[in-house]
Amino acid sequence: MVGTPLKETEMTRITPATPVAIIGAGPVGLAAAAHLAKRGLPFLVLEAGPEAGHSVRSWGHVQLFSPWRYSLDKAALRLLEPTGWQAPDPESYPTGRALVERYLTPLAAHPAIAPHLRLGRKVVAITREGVDKLSNAGREDAPFLLHIECADGAEELIRAGAVLDASGTYRTPNPLGAGGLPAIGERAAAVNTFYGIPDALGAHRERYAGKHVLVAGAGHSAFNALLDLAALADDVPGTAITWVVRRGSERMGQAYGGGANDALPARGELGQRIRGLVEHGVVQLVTGWRTDRVERTPEGLVVHAGARSLGPVDEIVVTTGLRPDLAPLAELRLGLDPAVEAPAALAPLIDPNIHSCGTVRPHGVDELSHPEPDFFIIGMKSYGRAPTFLLLTGYEQARSVTAALAGDWEAARRVELELPETGVCSGPVAAGEGVASSCCGPVETVVPAGNLISLTPVAPSLISLTPAAAASSCCAPAVQATCCEPEAKADCCGVAAEATGEAGELVALTSASGSSCGCQ
Ligand SMILES: Cc1cc2nc3c(=O)[nH]c(=O)nc-3n(C[C@H](O)[C@H](O)[C@H](O)COP(=O)(O)OP(=O)(O)OC[C@H]3O[C@@H](n4cnc5c(N)ncnc54)[C@H](O)[C@@H]3O)c2cc1C
């Protein structure tokens, strides 16, 4: 454990005058509020936008790849169900807009949450009252002090006994420049550049109809942008799409995702539809591309990568990932991985340099702790720059951390995670790197004895394993069952595979996909 979360034997400093401050009324911040309400702990939710789910609203036109049943928090459901709330069909897929209107808005309006929700309150800085980052004296006894900018321009200071930063990463996208800095000329091209997924079939239709659009990035956001633009191109002649990705053509197979092996069929399907658009020439794919300069010419924008250039294009869509805004946290003692910018103990589980399986083994308060006691980053922001966050992961984080704040350490360390598998692993397994750098990650037992991890994906594959299996398997089979390449499997999962074959009860798996990859 890297941080020092809360002292198990001490009362926390959470009181009505110093409540738990939750930053962000997104799905995970509101889930944390529901858990705290259930436990009777005082809390305050501070939301920068004018409504709960403000960031989700920004991509409201996008359909989630998770069905409703993977998009709702259990504590939130316990609040909503007795109110006459109409539960959505669990097997259907919400758009971002539906997630806000059918779930987050009613949740935010619930009497257990609404009185404690402050809209139009942007947290711009956090410190310990009267104690700067350098000082030890009195640090743990000092309440947090949050500096707030209000929508009307006023400023406020709010005291808190603990802080949960659930502010997401949506407002801080990566730039077009491949080195992590804006490309030369990128800022000057801002008026023709969209960061995120434009609503090309709706609100932004006029902007893109009949235009040549360059899309940069290779994740699910890029896929969504490309699909909408392709539908527009089908409708409006003259609409052209160029798609640039950093990876080489030899690694494009992995970029398209797990396909039929993905336990979230809608997620698997996204990549396959993009593959089809590329193969049919609707989307012009350019691989091995690292943008370093954008030049405005009379004909349009010309985009450069070293000696290569593309264009002119009319518009650029940047979907190169998101990063956490760490500026408000500068006075806090954080334990972040230097590359991933996730809590140090969580980072190896999600680092795309190690693996990108998209499914992460159970984690909670211990992995989310920082050297700063009583401070936690949860939700999308907890993943730092890693791309594979799922709502279910965030809901489990909220449950575990709020249980710890309430002093219920048994619940905090109990694993209640259900995660669908991605069916893909694009991590390299370099010779000699050993298990710790394989796609399956380092060996570490985080499950206390007596607990059962169970995973119930959408696909009819059930994996359950006992702590004994978790401890004896380098591969955490509950979450990595389909991610390893065969060679990695042999290196990494031999023990678990053998144990399964002989004992059967340690890992029981039936895969509808028939995939032979993984720790089966
Ligand atoms: C296009 C897209 C599609 C996705 N699809 C799925 C999917 O199908 N399934 C899935 O499981 N996950 C999906 N995700 C990933 C993830 O689950 C979502 O991004 C989810 O919204 C993350 O929830 P969150 O509460 O952590 O953060 P957010 O939803 O980003 O909420 C953060 C909130 O904090 C507020 N805020 C930000 N800064 C401050 C501040 N300084 N002070 C106060 N408030 C602040 C914001 O206004 C926002 O309301 C998707 C993500 C994107 C972008």
Ligand as a Chemical Component Dictionary entry (heavy atoms), coordinates in Angstrom:
data_LIG
# 
_chem_comp.id                   LIG 
_chem_comp.type                 NON-POLYMER 
_chem_comp.pdbx_formal_charge   0 
_chem_comp.three_letter_code    LIG 
# 
loop_
_chem_comp_atom.comp_id 
_chem_comp_atom.atom_id 
_chem_comp_atom.alt_atom_id 
_chem_comp_atom.type_symbol 
_chem_comp_atom.charge 
_chem_comp_atom.model_Cartn_x 
_chem_comp_atom.model_Cartn_y 
_chem_comp_atom.model_Cartn_z 
_chem_comp_atom.pdbx_ordinal 
LIG C1  C1  C 0 -17.814 9.340  -25.070 1  
LIG C2  C2  C 0 -17.658 8.455  -23.884 2  
LIG C3  C3  C 0 -18.339 7.257  -23.842 3  
LIG C4  C4  C 0 -18.213 6.424  -22.719 4  
LIG N1  N1  N 0 -18.899 5.245  -22.704 5  
LIG C5  C5  C 0 -18.815 4.456  -21.607 6  
LIG C6  C6  C 0 -19.563 3.231  -21.547 7  
LIG O1  O1  O 0 -20.280 2.855  -22.470 8  
LIG N2  N2  N 0 -19.442 2.478  -20.435 9  
LIG C7  C7  C 0 -18.660 2.854  -19.372 10 
LIG O2  O2  O 0 -18.637 2.125  -18.373 11 
LIG N3  N3  N 0 -17.928 3.982  -19.406 12 
LIG C8  C8  C 0 -17.986 4.786  -20.500 13 
LIG N4  N4  N 0 -17.235 5.948  -20.549 14 
LIG C9  C9  C 0 -16.214 6.207  -19.509 15 
LIG C10 C10 C 0 -16.730 6.790  -18.182 16 
LIG O3  O3  O 0 -17.544 5.856  -17.537 17 
LIG C11 C11 C 0 -17.467 8.104  -18.315 18 
LIG O4  O4  O 0 -16.573 9.086  -18.779 19 
LIG C12 C12 C 0 -18.074 8.615  -17.012 20 
LIG O5  O5  O 0 -18.800 9.766  -17.283 21 
LIG C13 C13 C 0 -17.030 8.905  -15.925 22 
LIG O6  O6  O 0 -17.722 9.309  -14.767 23 
LIG P1  P1  P 0 -17.070 10.259 -13.661 24 
LIG O7  O7  O 0 -18.157 10.528 -12.682 25 
LIG O8  O8  O 0 -15.818 9.690  -13.178 26 
LIG O9  O9  O 0 -16.667 11.618 -14.426 27 
LIG P2  P2  P 0 -17.520 12.633 -15.289 28 
LIG O10 O10 O 0 -18.721 12.009 -15.884 29 
LIG O11 O11 O 0 -16.559 13.279 -16.217 30 
LIG O12 O12 O 0 -18.052 13.683 -14.225 31 
LIG C14 C14 C 0 -17.202 14.621 -13.611 32 
LIG C15 C15 C 0 -18.032 15.811 -13.132 33 
LIG O13 O13 O 0 -17.167 16.691 -12.419 34 
LIG C16 C16 C 0 -17.433 18.020 -12.812 35 
LIG N5  N5  N 0 -16.191 18.782 -12.597 36 
LIG C17 C17 C 0 -15.059 18.745 -13.337 37 
LIG N6  N6  N 0 -14.126 19.541 -12.798 38 
LIG C18 C18 C 0 -14.670 20.075 -11.686 39 
LIG C19 C19 C 0 -14.190 20.979 -10.701 40 
LIG N7  N7  N 0 -12.946 21.465 -10.739 41 
LIG N8  N8  N 0 -15.034 21.347 -9.696  42 
LIG C20 C20 C 0 -16.295 20.854 -9.623  43 
LIG N9  N9  N 0 -16.792 19.994 -10.556 44 
LIG C21 C21 C 0 -15.992 19.608 -11.558 45 
LIG C22 C22 C 0 -17.841 17.920 -14.263 46 
LIG O14 O14 O 0 -18.612 19.045 -14.663 47 
LIG C23 C23 C 0 -18.632 16.611 -14.258 48 
LIG O15 O15 O 0 -20.004 16.825 -14.007 49 
LIG C24 C24 C 0 -17.367 6.801  -21.640 50 
LIG C25 C25 C 0 -16.684 8.014  -21.703 51 
LIG C26 C26 C 0 -16.829 8.848  -22.809 52 
LIG C27 C27 C 0 -16.075 10.152 -22.828 53 
# 
loop_
_chem_comp_bond.comp_id 
_chem_comp_bond.atom_id_1 
_chem_comp_bond.atom_id_2 
_chem_comp_bond.value_order 
_chem_comp_bond.pdbx_ordinal 
LIG C1  C2  SING 1  
LIG C2  C3  SING 2  
LIG C2  C26 DOUB 3  
LIG C3  C4  DOUB 4  
LIG C4  N1  SING 5  
LIG C4  C24 SING 6  
LIG N1  C5  DOUB 7  
LIG C5  C6  SING 8  
LIG C5  C8  SING 9  
LIG C6  O1  DOUB 10 
LIG C6  N2  SING 11 
LIG N2  C7  SING 12 
LIG C7  O2  DOUB 13 
LIG C7  N3  SING 14 
LIG N3  C8  DOUB 15 
LIG C8  N4  SING 16 
LIG N4  C9  SING 17 
LIG N4  C24 SING 18 
LIG C9  C10 SING 19 
LIG C10 O3  SING 20 
LIG C10 C11 SING 21 
LIG C11 O4  SING 22 
LIG C11 C12 SING 23 
LIG C12 O5  SING 24 
LIG C12 C13 SING 25 
LIG C13 O6  SING 26 
LIG O6  P1  SING 27 
LIG P1  O7  DOUB 28 
LIG P1  O8  SING 29 
LIG P1  O9  SING 30 
LIG O9  P2  SING 31 
LIG P2  O10 DOUB 32 
LIG P2  O11 SING 33 
LIG P2  O12 SING 34 
LIG O12 C14 SING 35 
LIG C14 C15 SING 36 
LIG C15 O13 SING 37 
LIG C15 C23 SING 38 
LIG O13 C16 SING 39 
LIG C16 N5  SING 40 
LIG C16 C22 SING 41 
LIG N5  C17 SING 42 
LIG N5  C21 SING 43 
LIG C17 N6  DOUB 44 
LIG N6  C18 SING 45 
LIG C18 C19 SING 46 
LIG C18 C21 DOUB 47 
LIG C19 N7  SING 48 
LIG C19 N8  DOUB 49 
LIG N8  C20 SING 50 
LIG C20 N9  DOUB 51 
LIG N9  C21 SING 52 
LIG C22 O14 SING 53 
LIG C22 C23 SING 54 
LIG C23 O15 SING 55 
LIG C24 C25 DOUB 56 
LIG C25 C26 SING 57 
LIG C26 C27 SING 58 
# 
